Every structure is written in C-alpha cells, then in structure tokens.
Amino acid sequence: MSPETLSIPCPQEDYLGHCLFHLVLLQVLLVEAETKAKNMEEEICRLQKTLEERNGQLEA
C-alpha cells in the first residue's frame, strides 16, 4: 500500500493531527516493507535449496 493508494485525507490544518497521520502512514509502510522483505527472504531460501538440490544431481 503506497501513499498514492491511500485515500485518507491528511489533516493539514491541525499540526498534531498532521504529524500523527504521517506517523501512522509510516508505520503502515514499514509493516508493508517488512512483509515484503520476509517474503523475499523466504523466496531466496527456496531458490537456494533448489539450486543446492540441482547441483547435487549434477554431481551425482
């Protein structure tokens, strides 16, 4: 979920609300980035395992 896809209006007239809005937005983006990183790490592990299996088959 990128900032462009969020349809929540930013309360510019209220400084504290404005700051809180951006803190929440950053938290959402951080969770999304952590999820993507975890998925990428899992995919790398799967690919590494497949590569090791294929190397073992070639050496046999």
N, C-alpha and C positions, 0 to 999 in steps of 0.2 A: 504494500500500500504506500505509494509515494505521496508527497504533499500535494501534487497536482490532482490526485484522485480523491482527496478528501474534500467533502463539500461542507465542512463545518466553518462557519464564518469566524474570523478572528476578531475578538472584541478590542479594536484599536483605541477606543475612547477610554477604556478602563485599563490603566497600566498594569495593575496586578493581575487582572484577568488576561491581559495580553501575554504577560510572562508565563502565567500558568498554562495557557493554551499552548505556548511553544514548548514548555516542559513536557506536557502530555504528548504532543506531537513527536518530540524527540524520543520519548520512551517507546512509543509505537514503532518508530523507525528502528530503534535499537533492537527491539524484540524481533522485528522482521529480519534485520541483518543477522542476528544470532541464529535464527531459524535457518536462513539460507546457508550460513557458514556450517552449521551442523549437518545439513543435507549434503553439502559439498564434501565435507569430511567423510561422511558415510559412503558416498559415491566413490571417492578416491580409494577408500579401503576395499570396496568391492572390486574396483578395477585392478588394484594391486594384487588381490587374491587371484583374480582371473589370470593376470599376467604370470604370476608365480606358477599356477597350475599348467599353463601352456608351456612355459619354459621347462617344467618338469617333464611334460610329454615329449618335447623336442629332444631332451637329453636322454630319454629312455630308449 
